[in-house]
Structures are given as C-alpha cells and as structure tokens.
Amino acid sequence: MGRGAYWRVVGIRVLLLVAIIAAWELASGPLIKPFWISSPSRIVTYLMTAIESGEALRHTLPTVQAAAVGYAWGSVLAVIAGFILGRYEQAWRVAEPFLMAVQGIPKIALAPLFIIWFGIGITSKIVLVSLIVFFLVFFNVLGGVKSVSVDLKNTMRLLGASEMETLRKVVLPATLPWIFVGLRVSIPNAMIGAVVGEFMAASRGLGYSIQLHTSRFDITAALALVTIIMAVVISCTALLSRIEGWVLRWRPKVGNPQGSAL
C-alpha cells in the first residue's frame, strides 16, 4: 500500500469514527435516554476525572499485568509445543486427543475452578489467560511448522545442513508469519480472559470495576472502563504490528505502485 492510499484509509477511519461519535452524542437524550447509552461527552468527562484521581490507573494496572504475564507465558509455551509437535509426527499423534479435549472446554468455565485452586489474586487470572492464549498460538505454530515444504527440508539435508540449521534457516522463517497471526488474535482474548477472571472474583481491576458500576446502573462509568480496554487492545495490537513489520522486513512487499515484488 502506497503512502497516499494509506493516508486515505486513515482519513476514512477518522471520518467514520467522528460520524459514529457524533450520531451517538446526538441520539443521547432526544432519541434514547442517557441512562441506557450515556454519551461520549459524559464518558470523556468521567475518564478525565478517573485519570486525575488515579482510579483509572489503579484498576487498569492489575488487568494489564494479568493479561500481559498470561499472554507471555501462553505464547512461549505454545511456540515451544508447536515446534516440537509439528516436527515430530508421532508425538503429535499421541498428544492430539488430549489437546483437543482441553481445547474443547470453554475456558471461561474453568475460571471458577482456577479461583478455587489459585485464589482470588492475580495468579488465577494469569493461568486463565495463559490457557486461552496457548491454544490460539499453538495451532497457528503447528500449522506453520507442518506447512513447510518437505522438499525444501530434504534439500537442506542433502546440502549437509544439521537439524538445528534447518530449523533456524527454513522452518522458523516460514513459521514466523503464522506465529504473528496467533499473537495478534491472542491480544484481545488475553484481555477478555483477565477481565472475565476479575468478574468472577477480584478486589480491583477493570473487570471488577465494570461489574461494580453496572450493579449500580452507572452506565457512563462502565462504558468509560470498556473504552480503556479498547484503547489497551488497540495500542498493543499496533505495537505488535510494528514488531512484526521489523521482524518480517525480509518478506517481499506485494501491491506497490509499480506492481512488482520489491
């Protein structure tokens, strides 16, 4: 995508966002009671007050910490397991039914058990997030490893490459795009896991605060906290995109104005 096309997309996004916010603001009051949907102006006012008082930071940090630590653990374990089971077919055949059985369990249903086992602190949220992230990343890594051309790997062996050299020079570069797909999809799901864990049992955090405010029918506060969650997810996704672009800078670029892969 050329720079002109990129800025056109950005401009359209900004206009669409402004239109949605304006329609929401105009509808709040004349068409729908603010009690039900609040309004962007009320939400911004609440956010500014919450940021100044420190309440927003006090509830955001525990949620982000649980999501980040769980995301890191789940991703690392998934990449290791994906490479091992993807490279050794016999190991995958043994492990497949067990992994599929755990994958079939709704992870949210395990949240109460994790709270019983690990307490209401941050540990139970980290375990829940790790489990959610693990399967999202694992199956992407597994698919990436299995998709590497057998002929290419055989060619490397004929050239005298060791197993580690084949892994580093062929399998890993071919699998990296798959890994980043799993990592990207896992970001919002990590936040979901942390927030849901706080719904179940917590003394602070965005999930705890949202549940508290909704029990008081404070829609403005609840939507303000949801806005914080969206901002965190968007920021983390943008950061991951930057990292992906740098790590995969060797990939050919497709769709440039000249129409060639440069």
SULZI-V76747 format. One record per run of one state. SS is the DSSP state (H for helix, E for strand, C for the rest). FROM is the first residue (numbers start at 1). TO is the last residue. If there is no record, write none. Layout:
# SULZI-V76747
ss=SS from=FROM to=TO
ss=SS from=FROM to=TO
This chain:
# SULZI-V76747
ss=C from=1 to=2
ss=H from=3 to=30
ss=C from=31 to=31
ss=E from=32 to=32
ss=C from=33 to=33
ss=H from=34 to=37
ss=C from=38 to=39
ss=H from=40 to=53
ss=C from=54 to=54
ss=H from=55 to=87
ss=C from=88 to=88
ss=H from=89 to=103
ss=C from=104 to=106
ss=H from=107 to=118
ss=C from=119 to=121
ss=H from=122 to=147
ss=C from=148 to=149
ss=H from=150 to=158
ss=C from=159 to=162
ss=H from=163 to=200
ss=C from=201 to=205
ss=H from=206 to=215
ss=C from=216 to=218
ss=H from=219 to=247
ss=C from=248 to=262
